[in-house]
Amino acid sequence: MDRIFTLLAAISGFLGVAAGAFGAHGLRTRVDPPMLAVFETGARYHLVHALALLAAAWAWQRWPGKASSAAGWCFFGGTVLFSGSLYLLALTGIRAIGGVTPVGGLLFLAGWAALGLAALRKR
């Protein structure tokens, strides 16, 4: 599992940097400032949770079990739903997409809680 989370973290980090660069250079003149801020929020959380996936990989190696595994999958799913929905919202302007964003945020919170639980349940 640690290799899977590390691979997902590497891919996520790569895509997060690419999204940030795209937002800074490719979108600045194409979307209005509030939507650019939405896109940048997505990129920021994307990158933070790429690092969180690395933490989950480390936790799984140190404390293998359901909690550390759940942390990694929650961080991954949260990134897809939270950042992905913000990217789509900023690019398309379809406000209904924003309804998915809180689900991603809840997954981020669950991931952090699971990571803490993994540390408490050390073997």
N, C-alpha and C positions, 0 to 999 in steps of 0.2 A: 504494500500500500504506500510505503514511503516513496518508492520510485514513481508511482502513478501521480502522487500529489506533487512531487518535485517536477515531473514533466509538465503537469497542468500549470504549475506556478511559472515555469519558464515560458510556456506558450502564452499564458495570461499576462505576464510581465512584458513580453514582446508586443502583444496586441495593445496593451495599455499605453506603452510608449508611442506606438504608431498612432493610436487614437488621439493622444495628447498633441502630437505633432500635427496631425491632420486638423484638429480643432484650432491650433494656434496659427497655422499657416494656410490651410485650405478653406477654412470656414469663416475666417474673420470678415471677409467682404461678402459672404454669401448668405449669412443668417443674421438676424437682428441680435443685438447685445444680450437680451434676456435668454434667448435660445442658445447663444454661445456659452453663457454661464451654466446653463443646464448641461450642455455637452461636457464642459470642463469639470463639473461635479461628477459626472459619470466616469470620466478618465481618472480623476483623483481617487475615487473609491475603488476603481478597477486596480490601480497600482498598489494601493494600500492592501487590498485583499489578495493580490498576487504574493505579497510578502507573508500575509496570513496563511496562505496555502503552504508556504515553506515552513512556517511554524507548525502547521498541522503535520507535515511530513516528519519534522524533527520529533514532534510529540508521539507520533505513531511508532517511530523507531525506538524511542525511549520508554513509552508506556503504551504498548500495543493494546488495542481493544476498541470497543464500540464507540466510546466517547471521542477518542482522537480521530477515528474514522468518520464519525458524524461531523466533527468540526471541519474536516477537509471538504466533505461533500456539501456542507452548508455554505462554506466560503465560495466554492465553485458555483453552486446554484445561485447564491446571492449575487455573484458577479454577473452571471448571465442575465438574471431578471432585473436587478437594480441598474447596473451600468447599461446593459443592453436596451432596457426600456427608455433610459434617458437619452441614449444615442439616437434611438428611433424617434423619440419625441422631438428632439432638436432638429433632426434631418427632415422629418415629414410634417411636423406641426400638428399631428393628430393627437389631440389631448387625451383621448380614451386610452392610449398606450400608457399614460401615466398611472393608470389604475394598477398596473403590475408592479410598479416601483416599490410600494410599501411591503409587498411580499418578499422582494429581494432584501429589503432592509431587515425584515424579521429573520430571514435566513442568516444575514450577517450577525445579528444579535445571538441567534441560536448557536452559530459557529463559535463565537467568543465564549458563550456559556459552556458549550461542550468542551472547548479547549481547557477552560478552568476546571471542569469536572475531571477531565483526563489527568490533570496534575494532582488533583485531590485523591483520585483513586489509584495512584501509582502502585505498581506491583512490586 
